[in-house]
Amino acid sequence: MVKRLVRNQRGAALLETAITIPIILLISVAIFEFGRAYQTWQVLTNASREGARIAIIAGTTDAEITNAVRNYLSRGRLANPGAAQVNLVRNVPLTIGTASQITVSYPFNFIVLNPVARLVVRGSNTGSSGLTMQSVSIMRNES
């Protein structure tokens, strides 16, 4: 009788392991993926601030601002800085003076979670296009 219980417990332990290991791996991968997404969002936010800093200086061109944003994105080690869209609005009215507004949009794809989402939801495009991160910075123009 003792041997029978030990054999059943071995099978239960194997079954528990087979169920929990994929869940633990998925949680670990999700932590890394969301950490990478947060890092990308931080770089994007700082790039829009850098563009706004340059935009408030009198005499700067739109090309200089776009180049500054893309240079910051490449220094931040983003995969494709050329995929970022930079929208500039100058002379946004404020209560005192005007401001420049920079909007930077960047496509982000999860490396592991997109294919997992497609496996779970068959026949859908869940996660195939990823998501578009966006950051907006507004700074008051110099006089």
DSSP file (Angstrom, degrees, kcal/mol; ACC not computed):
  #  RESIDUE AA STRUCTURE BP1 BP2  ACC     N-H-->O    O-->H-N    N-H-->O    O-->H-N    TCO  KAPPA ALPHA  PHI   PSI    X-CA   Y-CA   Z-CA
    1    1 A M     >        0   0    0      0, 0.0     4,-1.6     0, 0.0     5,-0.1   0.000 360.0 360.0 360.0 -35.5    0.0    0.0    0.0
    2    2 A V  H  >  +     0   0    0      1,-0.2     4,-1.9     2,-0.2     5,-0.2   0.905 360.0  51.4 -66.4 -41.5    2.9    2.4    0.7
    3    3 A K  H  > S+     0   0    0      1,-0.2     4,-2.1     2,-0.2    -1,-0.2   0.869 106.1  55.4 -64.0 -35.7    4.4    1.9   -2.7
    4    4 A R  H  > S+     0   0    0      1,-0.2     4,-2.0     2,-0.2    -1,-0.2   0.907 107.6  48.4 -64.8 -41.9    1.1    2.6   -4.4
    5    5 A L  H  X S+     0   0    0     -4,-1.6     4,-2.3     2,-0.2    -1,-0.2   0.894 110.3  51.9 -65.0 -40.2    0.8    6.0   -2.6
    6    6 A V  H  X S+     0   0    0     -4,-1.9     4,-2.0     1,-0.2    -2,-0.2   0.913 109.3  49.5 -63.8 -42.5    4.3    6.9   -3.6
    7    7 A R  H  X S+     0   0    0     -4,-2.1     4,-1.8     1,-0.2    -1,-0.2   0.901 111.9  48.4 -64.3 -41.2    3.6    6.1   -7.3
    8    8 A N  H  X S+     0   0    0     -4,-2.0     4,-1.9     1,-0.2    -1,-0.2   0.864 110.3  51.9 -66.6 -36.3    0.5    8.2   -7.3
    9    9 A Q  H  X S+     0   0    0     -4,-2.3     4,-2.4     2,-0.2    -1,-0.2   0.861 106.4  53.9 -69.7 -34.2    2.3   11.1   -5.6
   10   10 A R  H  X S+     0   0    0     -4,-2.0     4,-2.2     2,-0.2    -1,-0.2   0.915 109.3  48.2 -64.1 -42.3    5.0   11.0   -8.3
   11   11 A G  H  X S+     0   0    0     -4,-1.8     4,-2.2     1,-0.2    -2,-0.2   0.884 111.1  50.5 -65.5 -38.1    2.4   11.2  -11.0
   12   12 A A  H  X S+     0   0    0     -4,-1.9     4,-2.6     2,-0.2    -2,-0.2   0.903 110.2  49.7 -66.6 -40.9    0.7   14.1   -9.2
   13   13 A A  H  X S+     0   0    0     -4,-2.4     4,-2.2     2,-0.2    -2,-0.2   0.895 111.1  49.6 -65.1 -39.7    4.0   16.0   -8.9
   14   14 A L  H  X S+     0   0    0     -4,-2.2     4,-2.3     2,-0.2    -2,-0.2   0.907 112.1  48.0 -65.3 -41.6    4.7   15.4  -12.6
   15   15 A L  H  X S+     0   0    0     -4,-2.2     4,-1.6     2,-0.2    -2,-0.2   0.913 111.3  50.0 -65.5 -43.8    1.3   16.7  -13.5
   16   16 A E  H  X S+     0   0    0     -4,-2.6     4,-2.5     1,-0.2     5,-0.2   0.904 112.0  48.7 -61.7 -41.1    1.6   19.8  -11.3
   17   17 A T  H  X S+     0   0    0     -4,-2.2     4,-2.3     1,-0.2    -2,-0.2   0.909 108.5  53.2 -64.7 -42.7    5.0   20.5  -12.8
   18   18 A A  H  < S+     0   0    0     -4,-2.3    -1,-0.2     1,-0.2    -2,-0.2   0.808 114.7  42.5 -64.3 -29.0    3.7   20.2  -16.3
   19   19 A I  H  X S+     0   0    0     -4,-1.6     4,-0.8    -5,-0.1    -2,-0.2   0.885 117.5  43.0 -83.5 -40.9    0.9   22.6  -15.6
   20   20 A T  H  X S+     0   0    0     -4,-2.5     4,-2.7    -5,-0.2     5,-0.2   0.818 100.5  66.5 -81.6 -30.7    2.9   25.2  -13.6
   21   21 A I  H  X S+     0   0    0     -4,-2.3     4,-2.6     1,-0.2     5,-0.2   0.933 102.7  46.4 -60.8 -47.7    6.1   25.5  -15.7
   22   22 A P  H  > S+     0   0    0      0, 0.0     4,-2.4     0, 0.0    -1,-0.2   0.887 113.7  50.2 -61.6 -34.9    4.4   27.0  -18.8
   23   23 A I  H  X S+     0   0    0     -4,-0.8     4,-2.3     2,-0.2    -2,-0.2   0.928 111.7  47.1 -67.2 -43.7    2.5   29.5  -16.6
   24   24 A I  H  X S+     0   0    0     -4,-2.7     4,-2.3     1,-0.2    -1,-0.2   0.902 113.0  49.5 -64.2 -40.7    5.7   30.5  -14.8
   25   25 A L  H  X S+     0   0    0     -4,-2.6     4,-2.6    -5,-0.2     5,-0.2   0.909 110.3  50.4 -64.3 -41.8    7.5   30.9  -18.1
   26   26 A L  H  X S+     0   0    0     -4,-2.4     4,-2.3    -5,-0.2    -2,-0.2   0.904 111.4  48.1 -63.7 -41.1    4.7   33.0  -19.5
   27   27 A I  H  X S+     0   0    0     -4,-2.3     4,-2.0     2,-0.2    -1,-0.2   0.911 112.1  49.7 -65.4 -41.9    4.7   35.3  -16.5
   28   28 A S  H  X S+     0   0    0     -4,-2.3     4,-1.8     1,-0.2    -2,-0.2   0.924 112.6  46.5 -62.9 -44.5    8.5   35.7  -16.7
   29   29 A V  H  X S+     0   0    0     -4,-2.6     4,-2.7     1,-0.2    -1,-0.2   0.893 110.1  54.1 -65.1 -39.4    8.4   36.6  -20.4
   30   30 A A  H  X S+     0   0    0     -4,-2.3     4,-2.7     1,-0.2     5,-0.3   0.884 105.6  53.5 -62.6 -38.2    5.5   39.0  -19.8
   31   31 A I  H  X S+     0   0    0     -4,-2.0     4,-1.7     1,-0.2    -1,-0.2   0.930 112.3  43.9 -62.0 -44.8    7.6   40.8  -17.1
   32   32 A F  H  X S+     0   0    0     -4,-1.8     4,-2.2     2,-0.2    -2,-0.2   0.903 113.9  50.5 -66.5 -40.8   10.5   41.2  -19.6
   33   33 A E  H  X S+     0   0    0     -4,-2.7     4,-2.2     1,-0.2    -2,-0.2   0.926 112.3  45.1 -65.3 -45.1    8.1   42.3  -22.5
   34   34 A F  H  X S+     0   0    0     -4,-2.7     4,-2.2     1,-0.2    -1,-0.2   0.824 111.1  54.7 -70.7 -28.9    6.4   44.9  -20.4
   35   35 A G  H  X S+     0   0    0     -4,-1.7     4,-2.1    -5,-0.3    -1,-0.2   0.897 109.1  47.6 -65.0 -40.9    9.7   46.1  -19.1
   36   36 A R  H  X S+     0   0    0     -4,-2.2     4,-2.2     2,-0.2    -2,-0.2   0.881 111.3  51.1 -66.6 -38.3   10.9   46.6  -22.7
   37   37 A A  H  X S+     0   0    0     -4,-2.2     4,-2.3     2,-0.2    -2,-0.2   0.905 110.4  49.1 -64.7 -41.6    7.6   48.4  -23.5
   38   38 A Y  H  X S+     0   0    0     -4,-2.2     4,-2.1     2,-0.2    -2,-0.2   0.899 110.4  50.4 -65.4 -40.4    8.1   50.7  -20.5
   39   39 A Q  H  X S+     0   0    0     -4,-2.1     4,-2.2     2,-0.2    -1,-0.2   0.906 110.6  49.9 -64.0 -41.1   11.7   51.5  -21.6
   40   40 A T  H  X S+     0   0    0     -4,-2.2     4,-2.4     1,-0.2    -2,-0.2   0.910 109.7  51.0 -63.2 -41.9   10.6   52.3  -25.1
   41   41 A W  H  X S+     0   0    0     -4,-2.3     4,-2.4     1,-0.2    -1,-0.2   0.884 108.9  51.5 -63.7 -38.5    7.9   54.6  -23.8
   42   42 A Q  H  X S+     0   0    0     -4,-2.1     4,-2.4     2,-0.2    -1,-0.2   0.915 110.6  47.7 -64.5 -43.3   10.5   56.4  -21.6
   43   43 A V  H  X S+     0   0    0     -4,-2.2     4,-2.2     1,-0.2    -2,-0.2   0.908 112.2  50.8 -62.9 -41.1   12.8   56.9  -24.6
   44   44 A L  H  X S+     0   0    0     -4,-2.4     4,-2.0     2,-0.2    -2,-0.2   0.900 110.0  49.4 -63.8 -41.9    9.8   58.1  -26.7
   45   45 A T  H  X S+     0   0    0     -4,-2.4     4,-1.8     1,-0.2    -2,-0.2   0.921 112.6  46.9 -63.4 -45.0    8.8   60.6  -24.0
   46   46 A N  H  X S+     0   0    0     -4,-2.4     4,-2.3     1,-0.2    -2,-0.2   0.857 109.5  54.7 -67.2 -34.3   12.4   62.0  -23.7
   47   47 A A  H  X S+     0   0    0     -4,-2.2     4,-2.3     2,-0.2    -1,-0.2   0.896 107.6  49.3 -65.9 -39.7   12.6   62.3  -27.5
   48   48 A S  H  X S+     0   0    0     -4,-2.0     4,-2.2     2,-0.2    -1,-0.2   0.879 111.0  50.2 -67.8 -35.7    9.5   64.4  -27.6
   49   49 A R  H  X S+     0   0    0     -4,-1.8     4,-2.4     2,-0.2    -2,-0.2   0.906 109.6  51.0 -65.4 -41.0   10.8   66.6  -24.9
   50   50 A E  H  X S+     0   0    0     -4,-2.3     4,-1.7     1,-0.2    -2,-0.2   0.913 110.8  48.8 -63.0 -42.0   14.1   67.0  -26.8
   51   51 A G  H  X S+     0   0    0     -4,-2.3     4,-2.3     1,-0.2    -1,-0.2   0.893 110.4  50.8 -63.9 -39.4   12.2   67.9  -29.9
   52   52 A A  H  X S+     0   0    0     -4,-2.2     4,-1.5     2,-0.2    -2,-0.2   0.879 106.3  55.4 -66.5 -37.1   10.1   70.5  -27.9
   53   53 A R  H  < S+     0   0    0     -4,-2.4     4,-0.3     1,-0.2    -1,-0.2   0.897 113.1  41.6 -61.2 -39.5   13.3   72.0  -26.5
   54   54 A I  H >< S+     0   0    0     -4,-1.7     3,-1.0     1,-0.2    -2,-0.2   0.855 109.6  59.2 -76.3 -33.8   14.6   72.6  -30.0
   55   55 A A  H 3< S+     0   0    0     -4,-2.3    -2,-0.2     1,-0.2    -1,-0.2   0.788  98.1  58.9 -66.9 -27.7   11.3   73.7  -31.4
   56   56 A I  T 3< S+     0   0    0     -4,-1.5    86,-1.7    -5,-0.1     2,-0.4   0.651  83.8  96.4 -78.8 -12.4   11.0   76.7  -28.9
   57   57 A I  S X  S-     0   0    0     -3,-1.0     3,-1.4    -4,-0.3     2,-0.1  -0.643  85.7-113.7 -78.7 129.0   14.2   78.2  -30.2
   58   58 A A  T 3  S+     0   0    0     -2,-0.4    -1,-0.1     1,-0.2    -2,-0.1  -0.352  95.6  24.4 -63.5 137.3   13.5   80.9  -32.8
   59   59 A G  T 3  S+     0   0    0      1,-0.3    -1,-0.2    -4,-0.1     2,-0.2   0.427  83.3 135.6  91.7   0.0   14.7   80.1  -36.3
   60   60 A T    <   -     0   0    0     -3,-1.4    -1,-0.3    -6,-0.2     2,-0.2  -0.559  46.2-134.6 -81.6 147.8   14.8   76.3  -36.1
   61   61 A T     >  -     0   0    0     -2,-0.2     4,-1.7     1,-0.1     5,-0.1  -0.551  19.7-114.2 -97.4 164.1   13.3   74.3  -39.0
   62   62 A D  H  > S+     0   0    0      1,-0.2     4,-2.6     2,-0.2     5,-0.2   0.856 116.9  56.8 -63.6 -34.5   11.0   71.3  -38.9
   63   63 A A  H  > S+     0   0    0      1,-0.2     4,-2.5     2,-0.2    -1,-0.2   0.882 104.7  51.2 -65.7 -38.7   13.8   69.2  -40.3
   64   64 A E  H  > S+     0   0    0      2,-0.2     4,-2.1     1,-0.2    -1,-0.2   0.894 111.7  47.8 -64.2 -39.5   16.1   70.0  -37.5
   65   65 A I  H  X S+     0   0    0     -4,-1.7     4,-2.2     2,-0.2    -2,-0.2   0.936 112.6  47.5 -67.6 -46.6   13.4   69.1  -35.0
   66   66 A T  H  X S+     0   0    0     -4,-2.6     4,-2.5     1,-0.2     5,-0.2   0.905 112.4  50.2 -61.7 -42.1   12.6   65.8  -36.7
   67   67 A N  H  X S+     0   0    0     -4,-2.5     4,-2.6     1,-0.2    -1,-0.2   0.890 109.3  51.4 -63.9 -39.3   16.3   64.9  -36.9
   68   68 A A  H  X S+     0   0    0     -4,-2.1     4,-2.0     2,-0.2    -2,-0.2   0.911 111.6  47.2 -64.4 -41.7   16.8   65.7  -33.2
   69   69 A V  H  X S+     0   0    0     -4,-2.2     4,-2.2     2,-0.2    -2,-0.2   0.939 114.3  46.0 -64.9 -46.6   13.9   63.4  -32.3
   70   70 A R  H  X S+     0   0    0     -4,-2.5     4,-2.2     1,-0.2    -2,-0.2   0.870 110.8  53.2 -67.2 -35.9   15.1   60.6  -34.5
   71   71 A N  H  X S+     0   0    0     -4,-2.6     4,-2.4     2,-0.2    -1,-0.2   0.905 109.5  49.1 -63.0 -40.3   18.7   61.0  -33.2
   72   72 A Y  H  X S+     0   0    0     -4,-2.0     4,-1.7     1,-0.2    -2,-0.2   0.910 109.9  51.5 -65.7 -40.5   17.4   60.7  -29.7
   73   73 A L  H  <>S+     0   0    0     -4,-2.2     5,-2.1     1,-0.2    -1,-0.2   0.885 111.1  47.4 -63.1 -38.1   15.4   57.6  -30.6
   74   74 A S  H ><5S+     0   0    0     -4,-2.2     3,-1.4     1,-0.2    -1,-0.2   0.878 110.6  51.1 -72.4 -36.0   18.5   55.9  -32.1
   75   75 A R  H 3<5S+     0   0    0     -4,-2.4    -1,-0.2     1,-0.3    -2,-0.2   0.797 104.9  58.7 -67.3 -26.2   20.6   56.8  -29.1
   76   76 A G  T 3<5S-     0   0    0     -4,-1.7    -1,-0.3    -5,-0.2    -2,-0.2   0.372 117.7-117.4 -81.9   4.7   17.9   55.2  -27.0
   77   77 A R  T < 5 +     0   0    0     -3,-1.4     2,-0.2     1,-0.2    -3,-0.2   0.795  52.9 165.4  66.0  32.9   18.5   52.0  -29.0
   78   78 A L      < -     0   0    0     -5,-2.1    -1,-0.2     1,-0.1    -2,-0.0  -0.592  42.5-122.6 -78.4 146.9   15.0   51.8  -30.5
   79   79 A A  S    S+     0   0    0      1,-0.3    -1,-0.1    -2,-0.2    -2,-0.1   0.887  94.7  13.0 -60.5 -47.8   14.9   49.3  -33.4
   80   80 A N    >   +     0   0    0      1,-0.1     3,-1.7    -7,-0.0     4,-0.3  -0.748  59.2 175.0-135.9  85.8   13.7   51.6  -36.2
   81   81 A P  G >  S+     0   0    0      0, 0.0     3,-1.3     0, 0.0    -1,-0.1   0.770  80.2  66.3 -64.9 -23.5   13.8   55.3  -35.4
   82   82 A G  G 3  S+     0   0    0      1,-0.2   -12,-0.0   -12,-0.0    -2,-0.0   0.688  89.6  65.8 -69.6 -17.1   12.7   56.1  -39.0
   83   83 A A  G <  S+     0   0    0     -3,-1.7    -1,-0.2    24,-0.1     2,-0.2   0.609  79.5 104.4 -79.3 -11.1    9.3   54.5  -38.2
   84   84 A A    <   -     0   0    0     -3,-1.3     2,-0.5    -4,-0.3    22,-0.2  -0.477  65.0-143.2 -72.4 138.9    8.6   57.3  -35.7
   85   85 A Q  E     -A  105   0A   0     20,-2.5    20,-2.5    -2,-0.2     2,-0.6  -0.908  12.6-162.3-103.1 128.7    6.1   59.9  -36.8
   86   86 A V  E     -A  104   0A   0     -2,-0.5     2,-0.5    18,-0.2    18,-0.2  -0.950   6.0-173.3-115.6 118.5    6.9   63.5  -35.6
   87   87 A N  E     -A  103   0A   0     16,-2.9    16,-2.7    -2,-0.6     2,-0.4  -0.949   5.3-165.6-113.4 130.0    4.1   66.1  -35.7
   88   88 A L  E     -A  102   0A   0     -2,-0.5     2,-0.5    14,-0.2    14,-0.2  -0.948  10.1-175.9-118.9 131.2    4.9   69.7  -34.9
   89   89 A V  E     -A  101   0A   0     12,-2.6    12,-3.1    -2,-0.4     3,-0.3  -0.977  13.7-164.5-124.6 116.3    2.5   72.4  -34.1
   90   90 A R  E     +     0   0A   0     -2,-0.5    10,-0.2    10,-0.2   -34,-0.0  -0.629  63.6  25.7 -97.1 158.6    4.0   75.8  -33.6
   91   91 A N  E     +     0   0A   0     -2,-0.2    -1,-0.2     1,-0.2     9,-0.2   0.886  67.5 177.4  58.8  45.9    2.3   78.9  -32.0
   92   92 A V  E     -A   99   0A   0      7,-3.3     7,-1.9    -3,-0.3    -1,-0.2  -0.694  37.2-113.1 -73.3 124.9   -0.2   77.0  -29.9
   93   93 A P  E     +A   98   0A   0      0, 0.0     2,-0.2     0, 0.0     5,-0.2  -0.393  40.5 178.0 -69.9 135.6   -1.9   79.9  -28.0
   94   94 A L        -     0   0    0      3,-2.3     3,-0.3    -2,-0.1     5,-0.0  -0.721  46.9-100.6-119.8 173.9   -1.4   80.1  -24.2
   95   95 A T  S    S+     0   0    0      1,-0.3     2,-0.5    -2,-0.2     3,-0.1   0.862 120.7  30.5 -65.2 -33.3   -2.7   82.6  -21.7
   96   96 A I  S    S-     0   0    0     -3,-0.0    -1,-0.3     1,-0.0     2,-0.1  -0.912 131.2 -40.8-126.4 104.5    0.8   84.2  -21.9
   97   97 A G  S    S-     0   0    0     -2,-0.5    -3,-2.3    -3,-0.3     2,-0.3  -0.400  81.6 -65.1  83.1-157.4    2.5   83.9  -25.2
   98   98 A T  E     -A   93   0A   0     -5,-0.2    43,-2.6    43,-0.2     2,-0.3  -0.824  38.5-151.7-130.6 168.7    2.6   80.8  -27.5
   99   99 A A  E     -AB  92 140A   0     -7,-1.9    -7,-3.3    41,-0.3     2,-0.4  -0.890  14.4-124.8-136.9 166.0    4.0   77.3  -27.3
  100  100 A S  E     - B   0 139A   0     39,-2.9    39,-2.1    -2,-0.3     2,-0.5  -0.952  22.2-156.3-113.2 136.5    5.3   74.5  -29.5
  101  101 A Q  E     -AB  89 138A   0    -12,-3.1   -12,-2.6    -2,-0.4     2,-0.5  -0.954   5.9-168.0-117.9 127.2    3.7   71.1  -29.4
  102  102 A I  E     -AB  88 137A   0     35,-2.9    35,-2.5    -2,-0.5     2,-0.5  -0.956   1.2-171.0-114.4 129.3    5.6   67.9  -30.5
  103  103 A T  E     -AB  87 136A   0    -16,-2.7   -16,-2.9    -2,-0.5     2,-0.5  -0.985   4.3-171.3-119.3 122.1    3.8   64.6  -30.9
  104  104 A V  E     -AB  86 135A   0     31,-2.7    31,-2.2    -2,-0.5     2,-0.4  -0.962   0.9-171.5-116.2 124.9    5.9   61.5  -31.5
  105  105 A S  E     -AB  85 134A   0    -20,-2.5   -20,-2.5    -2,-0.5    29,-0.2  -0.932   4.7-179.5-115.6 139.4    4.3   58.2  -32.4
  106  106 A Y  E     - B   0 133A   0     27,-2.7    27,-2.9    -2,-0.4     2,-0.4  -0.994  26.3-125.7-142.0 130.6    6.2   55.0  -32.6
  107  107 A P  E     - B   0 132A   0      0, 0.0     2,-0.4     0, 0.0    25,-0.2  -0.612  29.0-168.2 -77.7 131.5    5.0   51.4  -33.5
  108  108 A F  E     - B   0 131A   0     23,-3.6    23,-2.8    -2,-0.4     2,-0.4  -0.974   6.3-170.7-123.8 133.2    5.8   48.9  -30.8
  109  109 A N        -     0   0    0     -2,-0.4     2,-0.3    21,-0.2    19,-0.1  -0.979  22.7-128.9-122.9 134.5    5.6   45.1  -31.2
  110  110 A F        -     0   0    0     -2,-0.4     4,-0.4    17,-0.2    20,-0.1  -0.635  16.1-148.4 -75.1 137.2    5.9   42.5  -28.4
  111  111 A I  S    S+     0   0    0     -2,-0.3    -1,-0.1     2,-0.1   -78,-0.0   0.933  88.3  11.8 -75.5 -47.1    8.4   39.9  -29.4
  112  112 A V  S  > S+     0   0    0    -83,-0.1     4,-1.6     2,-0.1     5,-0.1   0.793 121.8  60.1-102.1 -36.2    6.9   36.9  -27.6
  113  113 A L  H  > S+     0   0    0      1,-0.2     4,-2.5     2,-0.2     5,-0.2   0.799  96.5  61.7 -71.6 -28.2    3.5   38.0  -26.5
  114  114 A N  H  > S+     0   0    0     -4,-0.4     4,-2.0     2,-0.2    -1,-0.2   0.961 108.1  42.1 -61.9 -50.7    2.2   38.7  -30.0
  115  115 A P  H  > S+     0   0    0      0, 0.0     4,-1.7     0, 0.0    -1,-0.2   0.874 114.2  52.8 -64.0 -34.3    2.6   35.1  -31.2
  116  116 A V  H  X S+     0   0    0     -4,-1.6     4,-2.1     2,-0.2    -2,-0.2   0.917 108.4  50.2 -65.9 -41.2    1.2   33.8  -27.9
  117  117 A A  H  X S+     0   0    0     -4,-2.5     4,-2.4     1,-0.2    -1,-0.2   0.884 109.3  51.8 -63.7 -37.7   -1.9   36.0  -28.3
  118  118 A R  H  < S+     0   0    0     -4,-2.0     6,-0.2     1,-0.2    -1,-0.2   0.826 109.1  50.9 -68.6 -30.1   -2.4   34.7  -31.8
  119  119 A L  H  < S+     0   0    0     -4,-1.7     3,-0.3    -5,-0.2    -2,-0.2   0.887 112.6  45.4 -70.5 -38.9   -2.2   31.1  -30.5
  120  120 A V  H  < S+     0   0    0     -4,-2.1     2,-0.8     1,-0.3    -2,-0.2   0.909 119.2  40.2 -72.6 -42.1   -4.8   31.8  -27.9
  121  121 A V  S >< S-     0   0    0     -4,-2.4     3,-1.2    -5,-0.2     5,-0.3  -0.810  86.8-157.4-110.5  89.6   -7.3   33.7  -30.1
  122  122 A R  T 3  S+     0   0    0     -2,-0.8     3,-0.1    -3,-0.3    -3,-0.1  -0.355  70.0  18.2 -69.6 144.7   -7.2   31.8  -33.4
  123  123 A G  T 3  S+     0   0    0      1,-0.3     2,-0.3    -5,-0.2    -1,-0.2   0.520 101.6 106.0  78.2   5.5   -8.3   33.5  -36.6
  124  124 A S  S <  S-     0   0    0     -3,-1.2    -1,-0.3    -6,-0.2    -3,-0.1  -0.731  72.2-130.8-113.1 166.4   -7.9   37.0  -35.2
  125  125 A N    >>  +     0   0    0     -2,-0.3     3,-2.2    -3,-0.1     4,-0.6   0.018  48.1 157.5 -99.7  26.4   -5.3   39.6  -35.8
  126  126 A T  T 34 S-     0   0    0      1,-0.3    -5,-0.1    -5,-0.3    -2,-0.1  -0.334  75.4  -5.7 -57.7 118.6   -4.8   40.2  -32.1
  127  127 A G  T 34 S+     0   0    0      3,-0.2    -1,-0.3    -2,-0.2   -17,-0.2   0.446  98.1 117.1  79.9  -0.5   -1.4   41.8  -31.7
  128  128 A S  T <4 S+     0   0    0     -3,-2.2    -2,-0.1     1,-0.2     3,-0.1   0.880  85.1  35.6 -70.8 -34.5   -0.4   41.4  -35.3
  129  129 A S  S  < S-     0   0    0     -4,-0.6    -1,-0.2     1,-0.3   -21,-0.1   0.488 101.8-149.6 -94.0  -2.2   -0.1   45.2  -35.8
  130  130 A G        -     0   0    0     -3,-0.2     2,-0.3   -23,-0.1    -1,-0.3  -0.366  31.3 -65.7  70.3-150.7    1.2   45.8  -32.3
  131  131 A L  E     -B  108   0A   0    -23,-2.8   -23,-3.6    -4,-0.1     2,-0.6  -0.952  35.2-123.8-136.6 158.6    0.4   49.0  -30.7
  132  132 A T  E     -B  107   0A   0     -2,-0.3     2,-0.3   -25,-0.2    -2,-0.0  -0.905  22.2-154.4-106.7 116.9    1.3   52.6  -31.3
  133  133 A M  E     -B  106   0A   0    -27,-2.9   -27,-2.7    -2,-0.6     2,-0.4  -0.663  14.8-169.4 -87.0 145.1    3.0   54.5  -28.5
  134  134 A Q  E     -B  105   0A   0     -2,-0.3     2,-0.4   -29,-0.2   -29,-0.2  -0.996  12.4-174.5-140.5 141.2    2.5   58.2  -28.4
  135  135 A S  E     -B  104   0A   0    -31,-2.2   -31,-2.7    -2,-0.4     2,-0.4  -1.000   6.3-163.0-136.2 137.6    4.1   61.0  -26.4
  136  136 A V  E     -B  103   0A   0     -2,-0.4     2,-0.4   -33,-0.2   -33,-0.2  -0.972   6.4-176.2-122.6 132.5    3.2   64.7  -26.5
  137  137 A S  E     -B  102   0A   0    -35,-2.5   -35,-2.9    -2,-0.4     2,-0.4  -0.994   3.5-169.5-128.5 136.6    5.3   67.6  -25.2
  138  138 A I  E     +B  101   0A   0     -2,-0.4     2,-0.4   -37,-0.2   -37,-0.2  -0.992   8.8 174.4-126.3 128.3    4.4   71.3  -25.0
  139  139 A M  E     -B  100   0A   0    -39,-2.1   -39,-2.9    -2,-0.4     2,-0.2  -0.991  35.0-107.7-133.9 144.8    6.9   74.0  -24.2
  140  140 A R  E     -B   99   0A   0     -2,-0.4   -41,-0.3   -41,-0.3   -43,-0.1  -0.469  39.2-115.6 -71.5 136.4    6.4   77.8  -24.2
  141  141 A N        -     0   0    0    -43,-2.6   -43,-0.2    -2,-0.2   -84,-0.1  -0.343  28.0-108.2 -70.0 149.6    8.2   79.6  -27.1
  142  142 A E              0   0    0    -86,-1.7    -1,-0.1     1,-0.1   -44,-0.1  -0.444 360.0 360.0 -72.2 153.5   11.0   82.0  -26.4
  143  143 A S              0   0    0     -2,-0.1    -1,-0.1   -85,-0.0    -2,-0.0   0.487 360.0 360.0 -73.0 360.0   10.2   85.6  -27.0
